[in-house]
Amino acid sequence: MVERSDRAPLLDWEEVPRASPGGSAPGLGMVKWEEKDQIVSVFVVTFNTRSGNMLEWCLPKDMDLDGVEFKAIASGSHRVTTDFIYFRKGCYFGLACFANMAVESTVERGARMKSVGILSPSYTLLYRYMSFLEHQVRLQLQSPGHYSPLEAFYEDKRALLPPSGDGVVTACPANAWGAAINHCMHPEMKITHPAGCMSQFIRFFGEQIMVLWKLALLRRRILIFSPPPVGVVCYRVYCCCCLANISLPGIGEAVPEFRPFFYVNVADISALENELSYVACTTEKIFEEKKDLYDVYVDNQNVKTYRDGLKPLLRLSTADREKYRKLTEQRQMLLYSQEENGDCVSSEEDLFILFFLEQNNRIFQTLGEVAGSPDPTLTQESVRAMGLDPHGDRLFLLHLLEIYGYDTLLVSEQLCCS
């Protein structure tokens, strides 16, 4: 990214404790990673009764926003009064706030619908502008064409890009975790429920989050269907991404990046055809028929696949149930601590992300130790050391070894199918 001479740098780096090589205890020298404002576009989309969704206004004027009108107002949005939508547009991420207001107008057929949105190279800071966008879309409904607050916002927050216009999807340095987790591994994407999106995610899917965890770690293509409102489903996309975090150096470099696409519609089909790994959500039921576009289809709490090789992974193993029990216990202990001691530092978001991060690190640390031993054979004992079920998780483990390139490891005959 190109910095503007009159502004602070786009990224801040600061020394904080570093995680130890094993990822189990803090040491010295870790880099805290924090982004600066990088707004590359601001826009208004409206619904026209004759032409459908239309781009009404944008800055900069030469920005390619083709198709953004169908992302900022999701299919089926006329059924809700307010919503927010995270989405991808090329190499950028977007957040748009939608509102639907009743009007006494025959031309508008009794309803005025608009969405105000922004684009950035990274999604992790978009939540900061949620309240601003919600306020602006209400203003646009009440006083259409009043763009001066949006112009001032863009001038204050805009980022200058290279002449080619190629943005970089900002990624967090692989070793930045632990003390820096609030700044990097998850944005503070709070929704209306005070406990935040993670607790809603756990309550919504229950034990099924262990199935989603395995599929995320295997970098499968996951598509979540839900009717509007879209916002809460975009958070489920984000939570799925958090399941696959690994902080051990060198792990996962050769596997496809697990990319959040957030909201997608039929215009994204060609883009999704080229993706090896992603998680996205949609309100368009037609996607279920496009079985070549996804590996796993999530309809409400129903996780399903049409791929025979993945169907056994939808069954919970004994170890899955045990991990879910531990996660539930840790959540209850945290909630008790918050209530009794007024602990405002720890959060469910941190607990959730660290729980799966430590589980993932445990798996790959054990794999690395076995691969480097004189007898590189996975036994029941080594599989249990990973927190997995030697029988119920055998297929998951075989998929994992193939995807992450552990082709020198042998699998003991003890790990037979249950």
Salt bridges, closest charged atoms under 4 A:
ASP6 OD1 - ARG4 NE 3.76
ASP12 OD2 - LYS36 NZ 3.16
GLU14 OE1 - LYS32 NZ 3.42
ASP37 OD1 - ARG128 NH1 3.93
ASP37 OD2 - LYS157 NZ 3.51
GLU56 OE1 - LYS114 NZ 2.50
GLU108 OE2 - ARG112 NE 2.80
GLU155 OE1 - ARG158 NE 3.56
ASP156 OD2 - LYS157 NZ 3.45
GLU207 OE1 - ARG321 NE 3.81
ASP268 OD1 - LYS71 NZ 2.65
GLU275 OE1 - ARG259 NE 3.54
GLU288 OE1 - LYS285 NZ 3.56
GLU288 OE2 - LYS304 NZ 2.81
ASP295 OD1 - ARG221 NH2 3.09
ASP295 OD1 - ARG307 NE 2.77
ASP299 OD2 - LYS285 NZ 2.69
ASP308 OD1 - LYS311 NZ 3.28
ASP320 OD2 - LYS214 NZ 2.65
GLU322 OE2 - ARG325 NH2 2.41
GLU329 OE2 - ARG325 NH1 2.41
GLU348 OE2 - ARG331 NE 2.68
GLU349 OE1 - LYS190 NZ 3.39
ASP350 OD1 - HIS186 NE2 3.25
ASP393 OD1 - LYS214 NZ 2.51
